[in-house]
Amino acid sequence: MVLTNMNRLQLLSRIRPWCILACWALLFSPTTGLADEALDHFNLAHQLVQQGQHEQAVTTLESAIKAYPHFAEAHHLLGLVYFTGLQDSPKAIAALQHAVNYYPNFARAHMDLGTVLHHQKSHTDAEAAYLQALTLYPRFQEAQLAIANLYDQTQQAQKAIQAFTKVLTFNPDQPDVLYKLAYWYRKAGDIQQAHTTLDRLHSTQPTHLAGWLLRGDMAEQASKPTVAIEAYEKALASNDELLDPHYALGFLYQEQGHSEKAAMHFTKVITLTPNNPEAHLNLGVVLASLKQLDKAEQSYQKAISLDPTLLDAYYNLGVFYEFHRKDTDKALKQYREYLKRGGTDDRITKLIKKVAK
């Protein structure tokens, strides 16, 4: 029941207006005329990108590079156009590699190269590119977040913790970063730090949904039903259409003896997923405890109709007929079906053998 709402790869770069780096690079051109020509092509390409004319931008950038092959900023922009505009990652990688080769201190190009490599699942190379960007510019917040997300997606707990902690040095109250940090503290087994981080998160953003789901899941694992119930209820206060917390609350309230509330949440689960056999089965159990026998019987039967292989449904329906309806024949019919389909409950086995004698 944990949401991981930062896992989608995003392009962290923005295609920006012509910048100082291009001017700096072109100062070293041996031919002023070629430098001017390259600059003109570059500025035109930028305009074309802003207008969404990506193919034309590529052609214009190629002209800029032909005039001045070491024009790192033109290679960089070409890489971004290939990646964001034309979805051609291999060409984007080639162009960005040219950019960093011609200008090794180009931190932005290193980071964007890492982003494309990350997108291509070349995780080791992406990590190296991000680290190079951070070496050149240690306060590069976008690169720090990018490498944190890389470690998050590749399930490297300790590296993710370290990276997300560094992200918070730029802004200590980033809610999604605090959530991810809490998530990885939990995965690493540092429950106390996970709770502390969630406290920080909810002190600044009390309605953070994923945070409450994580807190509820942790409380369930720690056998703290009251804390779990509070957390899941707060999650549903933000979004009442979430399946998992309703399901969890159904079980938690049932275990606490609050059958009416349990029935309410299992009913909501069925509203969200009408063809969920387990939800119908669990609702049947709760309704039977509330002595709503007709509805309970219907729920059990619905569960079986949705999934004829659901052993627990036959077992529970047999118990229902045996103890609630006092109908031995119907109970035995369900018990036999339960055993026929692979059920192994000793009491049922002995009961069927006893009846057979």
C-alpha positions as a Python dict, from the first residue, in 0.01 Angstrom:
ca = {
    (1, 'M'): (0, 0, 0),
    (2, 'V'): (287, 230, -71),
    (3, 'L'): (275, 478, -343),
    (4, 'T'): (591, 559, -518),
    (5, 'N'): (491, 883, -700),
    (6, 'M'): (847, 995, -802),
    (7, 'N'): (950, 696, -1003),
    (8, 'R'): (873, 831, -1351),
    (9, 'L'): (1182, 955, -1537),
    (10, 'Q'): (1160, 1320, -1627),
    (11, 'L'): (1384, 1525, -1851),
    (12, 'L'): (1541, 1769, -1611),
    (13, 'S'): (1686, 2001, -1874),
    (14, 'R'): (1508, 2289, -2031),
    (15, 'I'): (1592, 2404, -2379),
    (16, 'R'): (1695, 2755, -2295),
    (17, 'P'): (1773, 3068, -2499),
    (18, 'W'): (2119, 3102, -2646),
    (19, 'C'): (2364, 3128, -2355),
    (20, 'I'): (2710, 3249, -2262),
    (21, 'L'): (2867, 2907, -2312),
    (22, 'A'): (2816, 2925, -2685),
    (23, 'C'): (2976, 3267, -2702),
    (24, 'W'): (3268, 3144, -2491),
    (25, 'A'): (3322, 2843, -2713),
    (26, 'L'): (3316, 3043, -3030),
    (27, 'L'): (3582, 3286, -2905),
    (28, 'F'): (3828, 3012, -2988),
    (29, 'S'): (3716, 2975, -3348),
    (30, 'P'): (4002, 3054, -3584),
    (31, 'T'): (3766, 3205, -3843),
    (32, 'T'): (3540, 3489, -3737),
    (33, 'G'): (3312, 3443, -4036),
    (34, 'L'): (3248, 3078, -3957),
    (35, 'A'): (3186, 3167, -3592),
    (36, 'D'): (2926, 3424, -3690),
    (37, 'E'): (2763, 3176, -3926),
    (38, 'A'): (2751, 2911, -3652),
    (39, 'L'): (2596, 3158, -3407),
    (40, 'D'): (2331, 3260, -3658),
    (41, 'H'): (2237, 2897, -3722),
    (42, 'F'): (2228, 2826, -3351),
    (43, 'N'): (1996, 3117, -3273),
    (44, 'L'): (1767, 3021, -3559),
    (45, 'A'): (1760, 2659, -3438),
    (46, 'H'): (1657, 2773, -3095),
    (47, 'Q'): (1367, 2967, -3244),
    (48, 'L'): (1262, 2663, -3445),
    (49, 'V'): (1265, 2450, -3130),
    (50, 'Q'): (1041, 2699, -2954),
    (51, 'Q'): (801, 2671, -3249),
    (52, 'G'): (805, 2291, -3236),
    (53, 'Q'): (980, 2256, -3571),
    (54, 'H'): (1222, 1990, -3460),
    (55, 'E'): (1328, 1848, -3796),
    (56, 'Q'): (1414, 2195, -3921),
    (57, 'A'): (1598, 2264, -3596),
    (58, 'V'): (1813, 1953, -3650),
    (59, 'T'): (1904, 2063, -4002),
    (60, 'T'): (1992, 2412, -3880),
    (61, 'L'): (2203, 2282, -3592),
    (62, 'E'): (2389, 2052, -3830),
    (63, 'S'): (2473, 2362, -4034),
    (64, 'A'): (2600, 2535, -3720),
    (65, 'I'): (2816, 2235, -3637),
    (66, 'K'): (2945, 2214, -3994),
    (67, 'A'): (3057, 2577, -3966),
    (68, 'Y'): (3214, 2518, -3626),
    (69, 'P'): (3250, 2144, -3539),
    (70, 'H'): (3357, 2208, -3178),
    (71, 'F'): (3045, 2411, -3098),
    (72, 'A'): (2957, 2228, -2774),
    (73, 'E'): (2634, 2419, -2709),
    (74, 'A'): (2506, 2332, -3057),
    (75, 'H'): (2579, 1963, -2998),
    (76, 'H'): (2399, 1992, -2663),
    (77, 'L'): (2090, 2151, -2812),
    (78, 'L'): (2093, 1894, -3090),
    (79, 'G'): (2093, 1617, -2830),
    (80, 'L'): (1794, 1771, -2651),
    (81, 'V'): (1602, 1809, -2977),
    (82, 'Y'): (1666, 1445, -3067),
    (83, 'F'): (1555, 1330, -2723),
    (84, 'T'): (1260, 1554, -2638),
    (85, 'G'): (1139, 1645, -2986),
    (86, 'L'): (1212, 1342, -3199),
    (87, 'Q'): (1236, 1065, -2936),
    (88, 'D'): (1558, 938, -3089),
    (89, 'S'): (1768, 843, -2787),
    (90, 'P'): (2070, 693, -2970),
    (91, 'K'): (2122, 1012, -3173),
    (92, 'A'): (2064, 1220, -2860),
    (93, 'I'): (2336, 1026, -2677),
    (94, 'A'): (2580, 1073, -2965),
    (95, 'A'): (2517, 1447, -2980),
    (96, 'L'): (2547, 1493, -2602),
    (97, 'Q'): (2870, 1293, -2596),
    (98, 'H'): (3010, 1531, -2858),
    (99, 'A'): (2908, 1823, -2635),
    (100, 'V'): (3096, 1692, -2331),
    (101, 'N'): (3394, 1583, -2539),
    (102, 'Y'): (3437, 1931, -2685),
    (103, 'Y'): (3366, 2103, -2353),
    (104, 'P'): (3444, 1863, -2063),
    (105, 'N'): (3336, 2118, -1799),
    (106, 'F'): (2984, 2144, -1944),
    (107, 'A'): (2792, 2027, -1633),
    (108, 'R'): (2448, 2065, -1788),
    (109, 'A'): (2543, 1849, -2086),
    (110, 'H'): (2679, 1578, -1855),
    (111, 'M'): (2351, 1577, -1663),
    (112, 'D'): (2139, 1564, -1978),
    (113, 'L'): (2353, 1282, -2110),
    (114, 'G'): (2283, 1099, -1784),
    (115, 'T'): (1911, 1157, -1827),
    (116, 'V'): (1904, 1002, -2174),
    (117, 'L'): (2121, 710, -2063),
    (118, 'H'): (1890, 661, -1765),
    (119, 'H'): (1595, 656, -2003),
    (120, 'Q'): (1776, 387, -2203),
    (121, 'K'): (1837, 190, -1882),
    (122, 'S'): (2213, 228, -1915),
    (123, 'H'): (2224, 283, -1542),
    (124, 'T'): (2597, 255, -1483),
    (125, 'D'): (2678, 507, -1756),
    (126, 'A'): (2396, 734, -1640),
    (127, 'E'): (2532, 730, -1285),
    (128, 'A'): (2878, 823, -1413),
    (129, 'A'): (2736, 1115, -1613),
    (130, 'Y'): (2536, 1246, -1317),
    (131, 'L'): (2838, 1217, -1087),
    (132, 'Q'): (3052, 1407, -1335),
    (133, 'A'): (2794, 1686, -1347),
    (134, 'L'): (2799, 1704, -967),
    (135, 'T'): (3178, 1700, -958),
    (136, 'L'): (3183, 2003, -1187),
    (137, 'Y'): (2897, 2176, -1007),
    (138, 'P'): (2833, 2036, -656),
    (139, 'R'): (2529, 2260, -603),
    (140, 'F'): (2357, 2129, -916),
    (141, 'Q'): (2019, 2052, -761),
    (142, 'E'): (1865, 1894, -1072),
    (143, 'A'): (2159, 1657, -1112),
    (144, 'Q'): (2139, 1560, -744),
    (145, 'L'): (1770, 1482, -776),
    (146, 'A'): (1833, 1292, -1099),
    (147, 'I'): (2091, 1062, -943),
    (148, 'A'): (1867, 1013, -638),
    (149, 'N'): (1586, 901, -869),
    (150, 'L'): (1829, 670, -1048),
    (151, 'Y'): (1920, 501, -720),
    (152, 'D'): (1551, 488, -629),
    (153, 'Q'): (1456, 313, -952),
    (154, 'T'): (1747, 71, -934),
    (155, 'Q'): (1659, -20, -573),
    (156, 'Q'): (1989, 87, -418),
    (157, 'A'): (1872, 171, -67),
    (158, 'Q'): (2181, 321, 92),
    (159, 'K'): (2278, 524, -215),
    (160, 'A'): (1919, 646, -245),
    (161, 'I'): (1919, 755, 119),
    (162, 'Q'): (2244, 945, 77),
    (163, 'A'): (2133, 1108, -248),
    (164, 'F'): (1787, 1214, -128),
    (165, 'T'): (1943, 1350, 192),
    (166, 'K'): (2169, 1571, -23),
    (167, 'V'): (1869, 1689, -224),
    (168, 'L'): (1716, 1816, 100),
    (169, 'T'): (2018, 2038, 161),
    (170, 'F'): (1890, 2256, -124),
    (171, 'N'): (1538, 2271, 18),
    (172, 'P'): (1464, 2083, 342),
    (173, 'D'): (1087, 2080, 293),
    (174, 'Q'): (1044, 1904, -42),
    (175, 'P'): (751, 1671, 32),
    (176, 'D'): (811, 1405, -231),
    (177, 'V'): (1180, 1388, -146),
    (178, 'L'): (1096, 1349, 224),
    (179, 'Y'): (855, 1070, 132),
    (180, 'K'): (1114, 885, -75),
    (181, 'L'): (1370, 924, 201),
    (182, 'A'): (1123, 778, 454),
    (183, 'Y'): (1043, 495, 213),
    (184, 'W'): (1409, 400, 178),
    (185, 'Y'): (1478, 428, 549),
    (186, 'R'): (1196, 178, 596),
    (187, 'K'): (1333, -51, 325),
    (188, 'A'): (1678, -35, 486),
    (189, 'G'): (1530, -135, 822),
    (190, 'D'): (1578, 202, 993),
    (191, 'I'): (1221, 234, 1116),
    (192, 'Q'): (1295, 513, 1362),
    (193, 'Q'): (1442, 735, 1090),
    (194, 'A'): (1150, 650, 864),
    (195, 'H'): (906, 771, 1131),
    (196, 'T'): (1111, 1082, 1198),
    (197, 'T'): (1116, 1167, 829),
    (198, 'L'): (742, 1109, 796),
    (199, 'D'): (689, 1341, 1093),
    (200, 'R'): (887, 1607, 905),
    (201, 'L'): (681, 1543, 595),
    (202, 'H'): (343, 1569, 764),
    (203, 'S'): (443, 1871, 970),
    (204, 'T'): (480, 2067, 646),
    (205, 'Q'): (223, 1885, 433),
    (206, 'P'): (-39, 1721, 659),
    (207, 'T'): (-237, 1576, 369),
    (208, 'H'): (51, 1401, 188),
    (209, 'L'): (-129, 1088, 69),
    (210, 'A'): (166, 859, 0),
    (211, 'G'): (312, 947, 338),
    (212, 'W'): (-2, 836, 522),
    (213, 'L'): (-15, 514, 321),
    (214, 'L'): (346, 441, 413),
    (215, 'R'): (278, 520, 777),
    (216, 'G'): (-23, 290, 777),
    (217, 'D'): (171, 7, 615),
    (218, 'M'): (451, 43, 871),
    (219, 'A'): (202, 40, 1157),
    (220, 'E'): (40, -277, 1022),
    (221, 'Q'): (378, -448, 1004),
    (222, 'A'): (451, -337, 1361),
    (223, 'S'): (113, -476, 1481),
    (224, 'K'): (-14, -131, 1579),
    (225, 'P'): (-370, -145, 1447),
    (226, 'T'): (-486, 181, 1604),
    (227, 'V'): (-201, 376, 1443),
    (228, 'A'): (-261, 201, 1111),
    (229, 'I'): (-632, 280, 1118),
    (230, 'E'): (-563, 648, 1186),
    (231, 'A'): (-310, 665, 901),
    (232, 'Y'): (-534, 496, 646),
    (233, 'E'): (-831, 711, 742),
    (234, 'K'): (-618, 1022, 686),
    (235, 'A'): (-517, 886, 346),
    (236, 'L'): (-881, 833, 252),
    (237, 'A'): (-962, 1185, 368),
    (238, 'S'): (-745, 1299, 77),
    (239, 'N'): (-876, 1044, -173),
    (240, 'D'): (-1168, 815, -90),
    (241, 'E'): (-1130, 619, -413),
    (242, 'L'): (-813, 430, -314),
    (243, 'L'): (-857, 54, -306),
    (244, 'D'): (-574, -56, -74),
    (245, 'P'): (-656, 152, 234),
    (246, 'H'): (-1022, 52, 217),
    (247, 'Y'): (-917, -313, 201),
    (248, 'A'): (-674, -270, 490),
    (249, 'L'): (-931, -88, 702),
    (250, 'G'): (-1183, -364, 638),
    (251, 'F'): (-948, -619, 795),
    (252, 'L'): (-827, -387, 1071),
    (253, 'Y'): (-1178, -291, 1183),
    (254, 'Q'): (-1285, -656, 1164),
    (255, 'E'): (-993, -754, 1388),
    (256, 'Q'): (-1087, -477, 1631),
    (257, 'G'): (-1447, -600, 1649),
    (258, 'H'): (-1593, -304, 1457),
    (259, 'S'): (-1788, -510, 1209),
    (260, 'E'): (-2009, -226, 1085),
    (261, 'K'): (-1705, -21, 983),
    (262, 'A'): (-1542, -328, 833),
    (263, 'A'): (-1852, -395, 623),
    (264, 'M'): (-1852, -33, 505),
    (265, 'H'): (-1496, -56, 380),
    (266, 'F'): (-1537, -396, 214),
    (267, 'T'): (-1849, -262, 44),
    (268, 'K'): (-1643, 30, -86),
    (269, 'V'): (-1384, -215, -217),
    (270, 'I'): (-1660, -392, -410),
    (271, 'T'): (-1782, -59, -545),
    (272, 'L'): (-1432, 11, -675),
    (273, 'T'): (-1373, -347, -800),
    (274, 'P'): (-1710, -521, -849),
    (275, 'N'): (-1554, -845, -975),
    (276, 'N'): (-1319, -890, -679),
    (277, 'P'): (-1404, -1235, -535),
    (278, 'E'): (-1195, -1192, -218),
    (279, 'A'): (-1377, -868, -135),
    (280, 'H'): (-1716, -1043, -166),
    (281, 'L'): (-1585, -1327, 51),
    (282, 'N'): (-1459, -1092, 322),
    (283, 'L'): (-1781, -894, 316),
    (284, 'G'): (-1968, -1220, 362),
    (285, 'V'): (-1767, -1301, 676),
    (286, 'V'): (-1842, -959, 826),
    (287, 'L'): (-2210, -968, 734),
    (288, 'A'): (-2243, -1312, 893),
    (289, 'S'): (-2096, -1173, 1217),
    (290, 'L'): (-2356, -895, 1199),
    (291, 'K'): (-2631, -1158, 1158),
    (292, 'Q'): (-2721, -1021, 816),
    (293, 'L'): (-2750, -1376, 694),
    (294, 'D'): (-2922, -1333, 360),
    (295, 'K'): (-2669, -1073, 249),
    (296, 'A'): (-2383, -1285, 380),
    (297, 'E'): (-2501, -1589, 184),
    (298, 'Q'): (-2527, -1378, -131),
    (299, 'S'): (-2174, -1248, -82),
    (300, 'Y'): (-2031, -1598, -45),
    (301, 'Q'): (-2215, -1720, -351),
    (302, 'K'): (-2102, -1417, -549),
    (303, 'A'): (-1741, -1489, -455),
    (304, 'I'): (-1771, -1847, -582),
    (305, 'S'): (-1940, -1738, -904),
    (306, 'L'): (-1655, -1494, -970),
    (307, 'D'): (-1383, -1747, -884),
    (308, 'P'): (-1488, -2114, -865),
    (309, 'T'): (-1135, -2205, -752),
    (310, 'L'): (-1149, -1990, -437),
    (311, 'L'): (-1115, -2253, -162),
    (312, 'D'): (-1186, -2016, 124),
    (313, 'A'): (-1523, -1930, -24),
    (314, 'Y'): (-1638, -2294, -13),
    (315, 'Y'): (-1497, -2333, 338),
    (316, 'N'): (-1662, -2019, 472),
    (317, 'L'): (-1992, -2094, 303),
    (318, 'G'): (-1983, -2440, 459),
    (319, 'V'): (-1921, -2287, 802),
    (320, 'F'): (-2202, -2041, 736),
    (321, 'Y'): (-2450, -2319, 660),
    (322, 'E'): (-2325, -2532, 950),
    (323, 'F'): (-2333, -2273, 1226),
    (324, 'H'): (-2559, -1990, 1106),
    (325, 'R'): (-2822, -2169, 900),
    (326, 'K'): (-2795, -2503, 1085),
    (327, 'D'): (-2829, -2671, 747),
    (328, 'T'): (-2606, -2979, 758),
    (329, 'D'): (-2674, -3094, 404),
    (330, 'K'): (-2578, -2763, 248),
    (331, 'A'): (-2275, -2738, 474),
    (332, 'L'): (-2155, -3085, 373),
    (333, 'K'): (-2202, -3001, 7),
    (334, 'Q'): (-1970, -2702, 39),
    (335, 'Y'): (-1719, -2895, 250),
    (336, 'R'): (-1702, -3173, -8),
    (337, 'E'): (-1640, -2920, -281),
    (338, 'Y'): (-1372, -2762, -64),
    (339, 'L'): (-1190, -3096, -23),
    (340, 'K'): (-1243, -3191, -388),
    (341, 'R'): (-1063, -2873, -495),
    (342, 'G'): (-764, -2935, -269),
    (343, 'G'): (-870, -2810, 74),
    (344, 'T'): (-685, -2973, 367),
    (345, 'D'): (-857, -2857, 687),
    (346, 'D'): (-841, -3147, 939),
    (347, 'R'): (-1178, -3074, 1094),
    (348, 'I'): (-1352, -3085, 759),
    (349, 'T'): (-1171, -3403, 658),
    (350, 'K'): (-1274, -3579, 980),
    (351, 'L'): (-1630, -3450, 952),
    (352, 'I'): (-1673, -3585, 597),
    (353, 'K'): (-1521, -3922, 697),
    (354, 'K'): (-1754, -3942, 997),
    (355, 'V'): (-2061, -3871, 786),
    (356, 'A'): (-1952, -4129, 527),
    (357, 'K'): (-1948, -4413, 781),
}
